[in-house]
Amino acid sequence: MTFDNYILLIPLLPLFSFLLLSFAGKGVRPQWASAIATLLLFISLALSAGVATEYFTSGKFEGAYVPHLTMQFDWLRFTPDLAINLGILVDPISAMMLLVITIVSAMVHLYSIGYMHGEERYRQYFAYLGLFTFSMLGLVLSANIFQMYIFWELVGVSSFLLIGFYYKKQSAIAAAKKAFIVTRFADLGFLIGILVLGSGAKSFDFTTMIANLTQPASPFGANMMASSFMGVSSLTWGLMLVFMGGAGKSAMFPLHIWLPDAMEGPTPVSALIHAATMVVAGVFLVARLFPVFAIGAPEALQAVAWIGAITALFAAIIATTQTDIKRVLAYSTISQIAYMIFALGVAGWEGESRLGYTGSMMHLFTHAFFKALLFLGAGSVIHAVHANEMKEMGGLRKSLPITHITFLIGCLAIAGIPPFAGFFSKEQILTAAEHGNWAIFVIAVFTSALTSFYMFRLYYHIFWHKNPAPHAHNHEKGMWAMNIPLIVLAIGAVVAGFLPFGEWITSDGKAIETPLHLGLSAIAVSLSLISIAIATVMYRKANELPNQVAAALGGFYQTVYRKFYIDEIYLFVTKKILFNLIGRPAAWFDRTIVDGAMQSLGAVSLSFSGAIKGLQSGKLQSYAMVFIGGLIILVILSLINSL
């Protein structure tokens, strides 16, 4: 394909941006730094559009989209049969992800020109954006799982830099450390899973690994399914360990605790991390290995489904009580990513069950638009009122008209109200859940209703609720760099749902029909509209009803507001148990026993050397006397022994 000639430029351009802005120093003026970084991202976007267009128009073989490998070469060879080959893999999901990443990153770059204007380390900020984008593009283009792991860790490093960008704030430092540590713990499982799957499949390449572990005639998959530990096959263990890494990146329960705190970074960073990049890496990973999950280890896929369903409901409940607008959106992200996860979990390899896979990928695409829109809209609000708390907001619809309209579009999209994009992707997911697992379907519908409630609770608190402050005015005038991304993403949140995903992205590459199921749609939309109506009554105007509801719920409300005390439990386990009961005794043993033993040995050695140093006199007569004395003793002992 012709894109073989330029596809490598897509990740290299943001990498060049990072290197140029990092090492050029003061040689590049701040305004030029932002212009260069943004221009390079828009070029990557144009090239990504070219790759996606060409692949989806000419990438079929015998009626199915097939993976396309390019620029492949040997990197490390362990045995004649096992090696790591670096390369670029283009298939339906990687072509889609190229568009998602570059569109959102380009909008974030453009938005940041206005939002970050006048900030310290302006140049470094755009450099970090370039590194992060390069890492994500490298991740989705990886031809093998070990190559993906390299970029996976690079995503973690670059997110650490962005989350902790305001390094003078202790909360930002703590949030960056928390994200890094939690995801590193999960990535350890990912690495072990890679080694298990790679050794079993005798390959790290995605195409070869999937073929070896799914084809009926292949001995590799049979051997992994035959070998077991604790009654679970090694294939299932390998997949669940890999999913552990995905759960960490995608903030699935109980590894979700880092994501709400990641809000300490600049708001455009939150949009980049939450909408289309880091948090969807886990979804992409499961989708990449979906044939192995569906064919080789359906029990692992079922576990994925339930983890996703529980996380979706759990995060949605918490979002209903939060008062920081970015934290509401953070828990919303956790819930929506979990939607994608359980959609993959209820999907199948053949027939209509493939709808879960298509719905998951479609929701990933549509979510990128409306969640980036919501975060950037929240950034405009924060930029105007200089506060994150809802109590500091209200009545901003007239002072922020563009933000108001676009934010409303985002709320309608995420609530699944037709004809906005979220409706179509959620409809496919609900249909798949209804066919695959009725209990998960009920959870999904209830979660969708909760989503509508907390998003319109947020909307009314920001733009209605109370009269605006006397000083409120149109903060959007002259802020074209912030307004254009809002408008572009709002258009995407409207039209993205009409794209024919059923023809482009399926589990086996073959087209699938995606008709609307009016019965299911009516149930979900009706519940969402009822939830919006409840939010309207409670929050459109300031009143005592929310306080009365909170008082009636009593301890349960406080438990939800405190996020079910998950953070406190983690702190208790780490500080009280791991540090106090394990760490401190181990440190005492090391200092007292180990170090004491070594110090005692050293003291004994010094004493002994001091005692015998007199023997080293330098006098030959003394050495001769010792030699003769020793010889006499040996003769005497020999005689005694002979008697």
KOLMI-375772 format. One record per residue: residue in three letters; x, y, z of N, C-alpha, C in turn. Coordinates in steps of 0.02 Angstrom, whole numbers, plus 50000, padded with zeros to 5 digits. Layout:
BEGIN
ALAXYZXYZXYZ ...
END
This chain:
BEGIN
MET500424994050000500005000050000500445006250000 THR500185011549971500585017649964500755020950030 PHE500345019750082500495022950146501115019950179 ASP501375014450153501995011650178502565016750173 ASN502505021350126503035026150114503055031850165 TYR502495032850200502485038650245502195037150314 ILE501965031150326501635029750390502085030850450 LEU502745029650441503205030550497503235037950519 LEU503075042550474503085049650492502555051350544 ILE502015047450547501465049150593501705049350665 PRO502055044150691502325044750759502965048950764 LEU503355049250710503995052750713503915060350717 LEU503395063050688503295070350690503195072850761 PRO502755069950802502715072250872503345070750912 LEU503705065350894504345064050927504845069550910 PHE504865071650847505295077150828505105083550865 SER504465084650875504235090450913504515090250984 PHE504485084351015504745083551083505495084851086 LEU505875081951039506595082851040506795090051026 LEU506465093250978506625100150960506495104851019 LEU505905104151049505725108751103506095107251168 SER506325101051176506685099251236507405101651236 PHE507725101151177508435102451173508615109151142 ALA508125112251110508265118851082508305124251135 GLY507975122951191507995127651247507695134351229 LYS508025139551251507775146351239507865148551167 GLY508165144151127508235145851056507575146051019 VAL507055142951047506385143051018505935147051064 ARG505665152551038505215156751078504575153051094 PRO504255154451151503655150851171503105150651118 GLN502965156251085502425156251036502605151950975 TRP503255151650959503475147350905503465140050925 ALA503595138750988503575131851013502875128951005 SER502365132551026501685130151020501475129550947 ALA501695134250905501515134050834501825127950799 ILE502465126650814502815120950784502485114350805 ALA502375113650871502075107450896501385106250867 THR500975111550863500295110850836500305109350762 LEU500735112650725500785111450653500985104150639 LEU501475101650674501705094850664501145089850680 LEU500735091350732500185086850748499645086850694 PHE499515092650665499025092950611499275089250549 ILE499935089350537500215085350482500125077950496 SER500255075850559500135068850578499405066950569 LEU498955071650586498245070350577498075069250503 ALA498345073450460498215072650388498485065950362 LEU499085064050384499365057650363498955051750390 SER498715052350452498295047150482497645046350443 ALA497355051950422496745051650382496885048150315 GLY497475049450287497665046050225497735038550234 VAL498055036450288498135029350303497455026050312 ALA497025029050353496365026150367495955025650303 THR495965030950263495575030950201495805025450154 GLU496455024950144496715019950098496585012850124 TYR496685011850190496585005150216495855002950211 PHE495385007350231494685005350230494385004950160 THR494745007450110494505006950041494835001250003 SER495424999050025495784993949987496094988550031 GLY495904988150094496214983450139495864976650145 LYS495344975550104494984969250108495294963850064 PHE495244957650088495454951850050494934946350061 GLU494604944350006494064939250010493514941450059 GLY493334947750056492774950250095492914952050166 ALA493544951850187493724953350257494344957750258 TYR494354962350306494954966450316495494962050348 VAL496094962450319496654958450343497204963050370 PRO497584960750420498134964850446498664966050393 HIS498944971950394499474973850347500104975450386 LEU500644971650374501284972550408501754976450362 THR502114981050392502614984750354503194986650399 MET503774987750368504384989950403504574985050459 GLN504514978650447504664973650497505394971350492 PHE505724970650549506404968150550506544964950618 ASP507044960350618507244956950680507594961850726 TRP507404961750789507724965850840508124961450889 LEU507784956750921508104952150968507894945050950 ARG508374940550948508224933550935508484929350993 PHE508024926051028508204922051086508384914851066 THR507974911951023508084905250997507924905350922 PRO508084900150887507894899950816507144900850805 ASP506734899050855506014899450847505694905350883 LEU506074908950924505774914350964506194920650957 ALA505884925950931506234932250921505734938050929 ILE506004943950937505594950050939505724953850875 ASN505204954650835505244958250772504874964850778 LEU505234970250767504914976850768504604978150701 GLY504044981650701503704983250639503074987350652 ILE502714988750598502094992650601501524988150576 LEU500994987750616500414983750600499814988350590 VAL499514987950531498914991850515498334986950505 ASP497824987850545497204984050538496634988750556 PRO496014986550556495454991250569495514995150634 ILE495714991950689495724995650752496325000350757 SER496894998450728497465003050730497345008950683 ALA497015007850626496855013350581496375018250615 MET495875015450650495415019750688495775023550743 MET496215020150780496555023450835497025028950811 LEU497315028150752497725033550724497315039950718 LEU496705039250693496265045050686496075047950754 VAL495875043550800495655045750866496205049650901 ILE496805046750903497365049850939497555056550908 THR497645056650843497875062850810497345068350811 ILE496705066550803496175071650806496155074850875 VAL496115070750927496065073450994496705077151013 SER497285074350997497915077551014497985084250978 ALA497785084550914497815090850877497365096050908 MET496755094050929496295098750961496565101051028 VAL496885096551065497175098351130497755103151120 HIS498175101851070498725106451055498455113451039 LEU497965113750996497685120250976497365123751036 TYR496975120151074496655122851134497165125451184 SER497715121851191498225123651240498575130251225 ILE498575132251161498875138651143498555144351182 GLY497885143851188497525148951226497515147551300 TYR497395141251319497305139551389497945140351429 MET498515138351400499145138351436499545144751425 HIS499265149551389499625155751375499835159251440 GLY500475160951444500745164351502500965159751558 GLU500875153151550501085148451602501845147551600 GLU502125146051659502825144151662502935137551624 ARG503535136651598503715130451564503245128851506 TYR503035134151471502585133651414502885129151361 ARG503525130051347503875126151296503895118751316 GLN504065117451379504105110451403503425106951399 TYR502905110851412502235107951408502095104951339 PHE502235108751287502115106251219502595100651202 ALA503195100751230503665095251220503385088851249 TYR503105089251310502815083351342502205080751303 LEU501805085351276501245083251235501485079151175 GLY502025081351144502305077751087502545070751106 LEU502885070251163503125063751186502545059051201 PHE502035061651233501445057551249501105055051186 THR501005059451137500685057551075501095052451037 PHE501745053451034502195048551002502125041651035 SER502105041551100502055035251137501405031551121 MET500855035151119500215031951103500185029651031 LEU500455033550985500455031450915500895025250906 GLY501465025150939501895019250936501555013150966 LEU501165014151019500805008551051500305005351003 VAL499895009350970499365006550928499625003850862 LEU500235005950841500525003450779500984997450789 SER501094995350851501564990050867501354983450834 ALA501854980050805501714973750770501754967750817 ASN502054968650877502084963150924501974965650994 ILE501824961151038501604963051105502184965751147 PHE502794963551135503364966251172503514973351150 GLN503454974651086503534981451061502994985951091 MET502384983351095501854987151127502024988851200 TYR502324984051235502504985151305503004990851313 ILE503474991351267503964996851269503605003551266 PHE503155004351218502785010551212502285011351269 TRP502035005851294501585005851351501915009251411 GLU502535007451425502905010451480503085017751465 LEU503225019251402503375026151383502755030551392 VAL502175027851380501555031551394501515033151469 GLY501695028351511501695029451582502175034951603 VAL502775034951574503265040151591503025047051569 SER502775047551508502545054051483501935056551520 SER501485052051541500905054151581501135056651649 PHE501655053651677501945056051740502175063351733 LEU502495064851678502735071651666502155076651659 LEU501625074551625501055078951613500635079951675 ILE500495074451711500085074951772500445079251825 GLY501095078451829501485082251877501775088651849 PHE501455091351796501725097351763501785103151812 TYR501275104051855501305109351906501695106651966 TYR502345105851956502755102252004502845106052070 LYS502655112352073502695116052135502105114652181 LYS501585111452156501005109552196501115102552224 GLN501065101752289501155095252319500625090252295 SER500015092652283499485088152260499635085452191 ALA499945089552148500135087252081500695082052084 ILE501175083252128501725078452137501445071752162 ALA501005072052212500715065952239500305062252187 ALA499925065952146499515062852094499945059352042 ALA500495062652021500935059651972501255053251999 LYS501485053452062501775047452093501255041852097 LYS500645043652117500115038652125499965035252058 ALA499905039252005499765036351939500335031851917 PHE500945033951929501525030151908501575023551946 ILE501475023752011501555017752052500995012652038 VAL500375015052036499815010452024499875007151956 THR500015010951905500065008051838500685003551832 ARG501235005151869501815000751867501654994051898 PHE501274994051952501064987751983500674983551934 ALA500204986751899499814983051850500244980751791 ASP500734984851772501154983051716501604977051730 LEU501744975851794502124969851811501734963651791 GLY501084963651804500664958051781500664957551706 PHE500634963351672500654963451599501284960151573 LEU501854961851602502494959051579502514951551589 ILE502274949151647502264941951659501804938551609 GLY501224941551596500764938851547501064938451478 ILE501454943551459501794943451394502264937551389 LEU502644936251442503114930751441502754924051438 VAL502184923451473501794917251472501514915951402 LEU501204921051373500904920151306501444919251253 GLY501984923151257502514922751207502854915951208 SER502994913351268503324906851272502854901251249 GLY502204902051263501724896951242501594896951168 ALA501544903051139501404903551067502034903251025 LYS502624903551057503274903551022503334909450975 SER503014915050995503064921050955502764926850995 PHE503064932750985502784938851013502384942850962 ASP502444941050898502074944650846501334943450854 PHE500934948850848500214948150858499904943150810 THR500054943850746499744939450696499924932150708 THR500564930850720500774923950732500504921250798 MET500544925350850500294923250916499554921450913 ILE499154925750882498434924450877498304918150837 ALA498664917250782498574911250741498764904950779 ASN499324905050814499564899150850499114897350909 LEU498784902250938498374900950998497634899850983 THR497434900750920496724900150903496564894850850 GLN497034893250807496894888450754496824881450783 PRO496304877750763496184871050792496774866150781 ALA497114866750725497654862150710498304863850744 SER498344869650776498964871950807499064868450874 PRO499674865750886499794862550951499924867451008 PHE500084873750991500274878551042499694880351089 GLY499124881951059498544883551100498314877551140 ALA498334871551109498124865551144498574864151204 ASN499224865151195499684863951250499564868851308 MET499424875251292499304880151344498644878851380 MET498144876551343497514874951375497554868551416 ALA498004863951396498074857651432498454858551497 SER498964862951498499344864251559498954869051603 SER498964867951668498554872051713498914873351778 PHE498684878251814498914880051880498304881851921 MET498204878351978497634879352021496974878351983 GLY496984873651937496384872051899496224876751842 VAL496654881651829496554886551775497104885651724 SER496924885551660497404884451607497914890051605 SER498514888351580499044893451575498854898851525 LEU498444897151475498214902251427497764907351462 THR497314904951505496884909551542497294913851589 TRP497774910751624498214914651668498584920151629 GLY498864918251572499224923151532498794928951510 LEU498194927451488497734932751465497514937151523 MET497374934251581497154938351638497724942751664 LEU498344940251661498904944351681499014950151632 VAL498924948851568498954954151518498404959251531 PHE497794956751545497244961251559497364965351623 MET497754962651669497924966551729498274973051709 GLY498724972751661499044978751637498534983451604 GLY498074980651565497554984651535497094987751585 ALA496934984051638496504986651691496834992451728 GLY497494992151735497844997751767497825004051725 LYS497985003451661497975009151616497265011951607 SER496775007551604496085009751593495695010951658 ALA496045010651714495765012451779495155008351797 MET495195001751788494674997251809494734995751884 PHE494164994851917494154993051988494544986551999 PRO494974986252050495134991152101495754995352087 LEU495974995752023496574999452004496395006351976 HIS495815008851995495565015151968495795021252006 ILE496105020452064496195025952111496635031552084 TRP497055030152035497515035252010497175040451964 LEU496645038351929496365042551877496035048951904 PRO495605048751955495325055051980495855059952004 ASP496395057452034496925061952057497325064851999 ALA497305061551941497665064051883497395070751859 MET496835072951887496545079451870496985085251892 GLU497505083851931497955089051953498365091951896 GLY498405088451841498745091151782498325096451748 PRO498615100051700498225105051662497605101751630 THR497065105451625496435102751599496505099951529 PRO496875103151482496955099951416497295093151421 VAL497735092251469498045085651480497525080651501 SER497065082651544496515078251565496115076051504 ALA495975080751459495615078951398495995073951356 LEU496645074751351497055070351310497095063351341 ILE497205062951406497275056551440496605052851442 HIS496065056551456495415053451469495025051851405 ALA495125055751353494685055051296494905049651247 ALA495535049551231495715045451174496365041751179 THR496715042551233497385039851232497495034851289 MET497795037051343498035032551393497505027751420 VAL496925030351438496425026151472496105021151425 VAL496135022151359495845017351313496365012151292 ALA496975012651318497485007751300497285000751321 GLY496965000151379496734993551402496204990651357 VAL495744994851333495234992651286495554990351221 PHE496024994251196496374992451135496744985851143 LEU497054984751201497424978551213496974972551210 VAL496394972851244495924967251242495664966151171 ALA495514971651135495284971151067495814967951022 ARG496444969751032496984967050992497044959451002 LEU496954957051063497004949951078496324946551082 PHE495804949851056495124947251064495034940151037 PRO495314938350978495224931450955495474926251006 VAL496024927651040496284923051090495814922651149 PHE495554928351172495074928451226494444924451207 ALA494164925951149493514923151130493544915751113 ILE494094913651080494144906651058494504902351109 GLY495054904751135495464900651178495294900751252 ALA495024906251277494904906951349494264910951362 PRO493674908251345493054911951356492924913551430 GLU493214909451476493124911051547493494917451566 ALA494064918851534494414925151545493994930951518 LEU493674929951462493254935151433492654936651478 GLN492384931551509491834932551556492064936651617 ALA492664935251642492934939251697493024946451676 VAL493254947551615493324954351589492654957851588 ALA492134954351567491464957251564491224959551632 TRP491304955351683491064957051749491484962551782 ILE492124962551771492544968051796492314974651766 GLY492184974651701491944980551668491264982851693 ALA490794978251701490124979951724490134982851795 ILE490504979651840490544982051909490864988951912 THR491394989951873491744996351872491295001851844 ALA490915000351792490465005251761489955007751812 LEU489645003251848489135005051898489455008651957 PHE490005006051981490365008852038490555016152026 ALA490865017551968491095024251953490505029051941 ALA489965026551910489385030851898489065033051963 ILE489025028552011488725030252076489135035652110 ILE489805034952109490235039952141490165046752106 ALA490105046752040490055053052002489455057152022 THR488925053952047488315057652065488405062152125 THR488945061352164489035065152225489615069952223 GLN490055069552173490655073652172490485080952155 THR490885085452183490755092652174491285096152132 ASP491855093052123492375095652079492205093452008 ILE492135098151962491885096551895492355091851858 LYS493005092451868493475087951835493435080951864 ARG493295080251929493225073651959492585070251936 VAL492055074051926491455071151898491605068151829 LEU491965071951788492145069451722492635063651726 ALA493065063651777493545058151785493175051651800 TYR492705051751846492325045751861491865043851803 SER491645048851766491275047351705491715043551655 THR492335045551649492805041951605492885034751626 ILE492995033651691493065026751715492455022651696 SER491855025551706491235021951690491175020551616 GLN491345025351573491275024451501491795019651473 ILE492395019851499492905014951478492685007951499 ALA492395007451559492135000951581491584998451535 TYR491185003051508490685001251457491014997651399 MET491565000451374491924997351318492194990451338 ILE492444989951399492734983751423492214978251426 PHE491634979551459491144974151465490804972651398 ALA490804977551352490554976151285490984970851251 LEU491644971351258492094966251232491984959651269 GLY491834960051334491734954051374491124950051354 VAL490594953351331489984949751311489984948151237 ALA490504950151201490534949051129490744941851114 GLY490614939651054490824933051031491224933750967 TRP491464928050943491894928050885491504927850819 GLU490924924550821490534923550760489814925850770 GLY489474926750714488764928350715488604935250743 GLU487994935950768487764942350793488124944350858 SER488424939450892488784941050953489374945650941 ARG489584946250877490134950850861489944958150874 LEU489304959450883489074966250891489394969650952 GLY489544965751004489874968551063490554971551046 TYR490924968051005491584970550984491514976950944 THR491074976950895490964982950855490704988750897 GLY490234987250943489974992450986490504995451031 SER490954991251056491494993651099491954998451061 MET492154996451001492595000650961492245007050939 MET491605006550923491235012550905491165017350964 HIS491045014651023490995018851082491675022051099 LEU492215018451087492875021451096492955027551051 PHE492715026850988492775032250940492325038250958 THR491695036950972491235042350989491415045651055 HIS491635041551103491825044151169492405049051163 ALA492855047851116493415052351108493185059451093 PHE492665060151053492415066751036492055070051094 PHE491555066551123491165070151173491525070751240 LYS491985066051257492335066951320492875072251313 ALA493235072551257493705078051247493335084751247 LEU492755084851217492345090951216492155093051287 LEU491945088351328491735089851397492325092351439 PHE492905089151432493485091351470493725098351448 LEU493745099451383493955106051359493435111351377 GLY492795109451376492285114051399492365115651473 ALA492525110551512492665111751583493265116251592 GLY493765115451548494345119851550494165127151538 SER493715128351490493485135151476493125138151537 VAL492725134051571492375136251631492875137951686 ILE493355133451697493865134651748494275140851731 HIS494435141651667494815147451645494435153951659 ALA493765153551657493355159551667493245161151741 VAL493115156051782492945157251853493525155851900 HIS494075152951875494665151451916494495147051976 ALA494065142051964493875137452017493635130951986 ASN493685125452024493455118952001492805116752033 GLU492625119752089492045117652127491395120452098 MET490885116252099490235118252072489945124252108 LYS490075124752174489785130152213490025137052190 GLU490585137152154490855143452129490565145152060 MET490115141052034489865141951966489115142851967 GLY488845144051908488135144951900487975150751854 GLY487465149851812487235155251769487725157351715 LEU488175152951693488705154851646488495154151573 ARG487875152451558487665151251490487705157551447 LYS487615163451477487645169651439488355172351432 SER488755171351484489445173651481489895168951442 LEU489695162651434490075157751395489615154251346 PRO489365157751295488855154651251489115148851210 ILE489725149351183489985143851143490115137751187 THR490415138951244490545133451291489885130351313 HIS489375134451325488725131951347488415127251295 ILE488385129351233488065125251181488465118851169 THR489115119451163489525113551148489525108651208 PHE489535111351268489515107051328488855103251331 LEU488305106751314487655103451313487635097751262 ILE487945098951204487985093651153488365087651181 GLY488915088951216489305083551247488895079651298 CYS488495083251338488075079951389487545075551356 LEU487225078051303486725074151267487035068051234 ALA487645068751209487985063151177488155057651227 ILE488445059551284488635054551333488025051351366 ALA487465055051368486845052351396486505047451349 GLY486725047151286486435042451239485765044651211 ILE485685051251203485065054051175485135054551099 PRO484665051751060484715052350987484575059550965 PRO484895061750911485325057950864486075058850877 PHE486265060250938486975061550954487365054950954 ALA488035055550948488455049750933488405044350987 GLY488375046351050488365041451104487765036751101 PHE487215039051072486615034851067486755028551026 PHE487075029450968487185023750922487675018650951 SER488215020950981488695016351009488425012751071 LYS488065016451113487765013251173487225008251153 GLU486845009951099486325005451077486614998651057 GLN487184998751022487504992451003487754988551064 ILE488034992151112488294988851172487714985751212 LEU487174989351220486594986751257486294980651221 THR486264980951155486014975151117486454969051128 ALA487114970051125487584964551137487514961751207 ALA487434966251257487364964051326486714960251336 GLU486174962551304485534959151311485564952051283 HIS485944950951229486024944351200486534940151239 GLY487034943351267487584939751298487504938251371 ASN487254943051411487204942151483486674946951509 TRP486094944151530485534948351550485704952551612 ALA486064949851659486244953551720486674959651702 ILE487154958751658487574964251637487164969351598 PHE486674967051560486234971651524485864976251573 VAL485604973451627485244977451677485724982651708 ILE486334980451725486834985151752486984990651702 ALA487044988851638487204993651586486664998951579 VAL486024996851580485475001551573485445006251633 PHE485515003451693485505007551753486085012551754 THR486675010251733487255014651729487145020251679 SER486825018651623486675023751573486215029151602 ALA485715027051641485265031851673485645036151724 LEU486085033151763486485037051810486925042051774 THR487195039951716487625044451677487235050751657 SER486625049851634486215055551615486085060151674 PHE485965057151732485825061151792486425065351812 TYR487015062151821487575066051848487855071051796 MET487795069451732488035074251682487595080551680 PHE486945079651686486515085551686486505088951754 ARG486655085451806486795088751870487385093451862 LEU487905091151828488485095251815488315101151770 TYR487945099751716487755104951668487365110551702 TYR486855108851741486455113951773486845117851825 HIS487285114551862487695118051911488135123351878 ILE488385121851819488845126451785488465132151751 PHE487955130551714487655135451668486975138151691 TRP486655135151741486015137551765486045138451840 HIS485685134951878485695134151950485585140651988 LYS485985145751975485915152152009486115157751962 ASN485965163851983486135169651942486895170451939 PRO487145172851882487865173651876488115179251921 ALA488755179051937489065184251976489035190851938 PRO489015196551973488965203051940489535204451891 HIS490125201351905490705202651861490735198051801 ALA490255193451795490275188651741490215192151673 HIS490615190251626490595193051558490825187651510 ASN490795189151445490975184351393491735183451391 HIS491975178051423492685176651425492935173451359 GLU492475172051312492655168651251492895173351196 LYS492785179751203492985184451151493735184351140 GLY493925183351077494635183151060494985176651075 MET494635171751104494945165351123494815160151068 TRP495005161751006494875157250949495215150550958 ALA495805150550988496175144250997495805139451042 MET495405142051089495015137851133494325136351104 ASN494045140851066493375139951039493335135050981 ILE493825135450936493825131050876493815123650895 PRO494255121250941494215114250960493535112250988 LEU493225116651027492565115151054492055114050998 ILE492065118350948491595117750892491725111450851 VAL492365110050836492545104150797492335097750833 LEU492485097350898492315091350936491555090650944 ALA491205096250950490475095950954490175093150890 ILE490445095250833490215092450769490345084850767 GLY490935082850791491085075650794490615071950840 ALA490425075050896489965071850943489265071050914 VAL489115074650861488465074050828488485068950771 VAL488995069250729488995065350667489365058650673 ALA489785057650723490195051650727489775045250730 GLY489185045750758488765039850765488475037250700 PHE488505041250647488215039250582488725035550538 LEU489345034950561489845031350522489695023850522 PRO489825020450465489655013250459490165008750493 PHE490185008750559490675004750595490584997250582 GLY489964995150571489834988150559490174985550496 GLU490324989950449490674987950388491424988150397 TRP491664992150443492384993350450492714989250505 ILE492414989050563492764986350621492344980850653 THR492544974650644492224968850674492764964150701 SER492554959250739493034954750770493424950550720 ASP493094948650664493424944450614493554948050548 GLY493444954450546493574958350486493024958450435 LYS492484954350445491924953950399491364958650422 ALA491024961650374490504966450390489944963250429 ILE489624967350471489064965050512488514970350509 GLU487894968250507487334972950507487224975550578 THR487084982050581486984985250646486314989050647 PRO485764985350640485114988850640484934991350710 LEU484514996450712484274998950776483754994250805 HIS483814992850869483334988750905482894993450946 LEU482324995150917481915000450945481684999051016 GLY481544992751032481324991051099481844992651151 LEU482454990351140482994991751187483154999251189 SER483155002251130483305009451127482785013451166 ALA482155011451160481625015151195481705014651270 ILE481905008751295482005007951367482565012351391 ALA483145012051357483725015751378483615023351373 VAL483325025551317483215032651307482695035351356 SER482175031451369481655033551416481945034451486 LEU482345029751508482655030351575483135036251577 SER483495037451523483955043151521483565049751524 LEU483005050151489482595056251490482295057351560 ILE482085051951592481825052551660482375055151707 SER482985052551699483555054751740483705062051728 ILE483665064251665483785071251649483245075551681 ALA482625073151679482075076851710482175077651785 ILE482405072251818482545072551890483095077651904 ALA483625077451864484175082251873483935089351861 THR483475090251814483205096951800482825099651861 VAL482405095451891482025097451950482485099152009 MET483005095152018483435095952076483945101552068 TYR484195102852007484785107152001484715113051953 ARG484155113551915484105119251870484095125851907 LYS483755125851963483735131552007483975129552077 ALA484295134052111484525132552179483935131252225 ASN483945125752261483415123952308483695119152359 GLU483285117252407483505112952461483415105452447 LEU483125103852389482985096852374483615092452374 PRO484185094552342484785090452345485025089152416 ASN485005094252459485215093252529484745088552565 GLN484105089052550483615084652582483725077352561 VAL483865076352497484005069552473484635066752505 ALA485165070952510485785068852541485675067152615 ALA485275071152650485125069852721484725063452729 ALA484265062152683483855056152686484285049852675 LEU484775050352632485215044652619485725043652674 GLY485855048852713486285048452772486975045652759 GLY487145040352795487815037452791487985034752722 PHE487485032352686487625029752618487885035352573 TYR487575041352578487805046952537488525048752554 GLN488685049052617489365050652638489865045452614 THR489655039052616490085033752592490235034552517 VAL489715036152479489805037152408490235043252395 TYR490095048752432490485054852424491225053752439 ARG491365049452488492055047752504492325042052462 LYS491965040652406492195035752356492275028752386 PHE491795026952430491785020452463492425019152502 TYR492775024352519493375024052561493925019552531 ILE493925018852466494425014652433495125017452443 ASP495205024052437495865027152448496105026052519 GLU495645026652567495825025552637496035018352649 ILE495695013752616495875006652623496575005352595 TYR496725008352537497385007652508497925010452555 LEU497785016352584498265019352630498365015052692 PHE497815012152717497875007752775498305001652760 VAL498164998652703498534992552684499274994152673 THR499424999652639500115001152623500505003652684 LYS500205008452721500565011452777500545007152840 LYS499945004952859499865001252922500114994052918 ILE500004990852861500174983752855500844982952820 LEU500894985352758501504984152720502104987852750 PHE502014994252768502574998052795502714996452868 ASN502194996752910502294995852982502414988653002 LEU502004984052976502054977052996502574973052957 ILE502724975252897503204971552855503834975752843 GLY503744981852820504314985952802504764987652861 ARG504474990052916504874991952974505224986053007 PRO504884980253019505254974353045505814972252998 ALA505694972452934506224970552886506804975352890 ALA506654981952897507184986852903507584985852968 TRP507214984353024507564983053087508014976853081 PHE507764971653050508164965553041508784967052999 ASP508694971152948509264972852905509784976952943 ARG509544982052981510014986353017510334982653075 THR509934978853113510174975853175510524969253164 ILE510204964753129510474957953122510984957653065 VAL510784959553005511234958952948511834963652955 ASP511674970252965512224975052972512624973653035 GLY512294971653090512644970053153513124964253144 ALA512894959053108513324953253097513944955153056 MET513844959153005514414961352964514884965753004 GLN514604970253044515024974553085515414970553137 SER515094965453168515434961153216515994957253183 LEU515864954753123516374951153086516974955653072 GLY516824961853054517364966653042517764968053104 ALA517424968653162517774969953225518214964153245 VAL517954957953236518354951953251518974951753206 SER518874953253143519434953153096519974958253116 LEU519744964253137520224969353158520604967153221 SER520244964153270520564961853331521074956453317 PHE520894951653275521344946153259521964948753222 SER521844953253175522414955953138522874959953184 GLY522564963553233522974967253281523394962553323 ALA523104956653339523464951853381524054948653346 ILE523994947453282524514943753246524974948353206 LYS524834954853208525254959253167525974959353191 GLY526084957553256526774957253281527194952053247 LEU526864947053218527244941853183527564944553119 GLN527304949853095527594952953035528114958153055 SER528684955553082529204960053108529704962253056 GLY529784958353003530284959852952530974957052968 LYS531064953353024531694950453044531734943253019 LEU532264941552980532334934752953532434929653009 GLN532784931653063532894927053117532234924553147 SER531764929153155531114927353183530744922553137 TYR530754923953071530414919653023530724912653023 ALA531404912353030531744905853031531564901853093 MET531534905353151531344901953213530634899053208 VAL530164902853178529484900353170529464894353124 PHE529854894753068529874889253021530154882953053 ILE530704883653090531024877853122530564874953176 GLY530234879553214529774877253265529204873253236 GLY528934875653180528384872053147528604865353121 LEU529214865153094529474858853067529564853753123 ILE529824856053180529914851553237529244848653259 ILE528734852953262528074850653283527794845453234 LEU527894846453170527664841553120528014834853128 VAL528684834953141529064828753150528804824953211 ILE528694828753266528444825553326527764822253315 LEU527334825853281526664823153268526694816953224 SER527164816853176527244810953132527484804953172 LEU527944806153218528194800653259527644797853304 ILE527274802353334526724800053378526224795953338 ASN526084798153277525594794653235525834787753214 SER526504787053208526774780553186526804775453243 LEU526804777453306526834772853364526174769153374 
END
